[in-house]
Amino acid sequence: MNKIISYLKQLDLTDEEIKLYLSLLESGSMSVNDLSATVGIKRTTSYAYIDLLIKKGLVMKLVKDSKKLVAANEPENLQPLVEAKLASAKAIQQSFPDMLKTLSTLPKNNSTAEAEIKYYKGKNGVKKIYEEILQADEVRSYVNIEEITEVFPENVHLFNYAFKKNPEMKMFEIVENSPDAKARFKTQEESKNYFYKFLPEGMNLKAQDILIYENNVAIIHFKDQVSGVVLRNADLYTNFKLLFDFIWKILPNK
């Protein structure tokens, strides 16, 4: 049922419309009074939502034994809503280049560039952090490859593209000593400036990617709710860099 409700919401049906429509599908025709009582919506409110469902072709009015009733149309009547949604999405996609061009010409306020702390939530937000990081000339990272690959499988291609775009970029990674990490490095495209070392067996970083680059320290959390924070502070960056380089020095070569 949750799957059905989620799909109907994608067709822009409200919670109330969904309750009324599904109840009619399950129970057949009934009066608005009975329908309102069944779904727990006020009768006066139900009339408004039923009118919307009628306009969308999902509900019909009928008279049976002199009683005014409402009933659900066949589920096939959802097809026009699907087609309208697809047409809308296509129109949005087609107009995006022009809209992007227009937005790009607007005056820009770069006040965020030097912000001391920036927060991001969700995969799309965190992806912005990676895109910014991969423009740096030198990056250091502590990361659990096994865990991050489950959330960001596209990162391998993103990093490979970054090296192609900027062959002089240097990247150092300290990772867990796991089969997944070793497999990842076998598929990693060769780069003269990409380096990695393994932590001792049994020592694993948990659910985070810590990246050190150009006076920034980014901490990306990818367990449960994906989120990230970028801390811009030269002293913090220097301290993290020193600790990273110390650990790097004492770790054995692969």
Summary of the structure (lengths in Angstrom):
residues: 254
radius of gyration: 27.5
end to end distance: 51.3
largest distance: 88.5
contacts: 675
relative contact order: 0.10
helix: 51%
strand: 21%
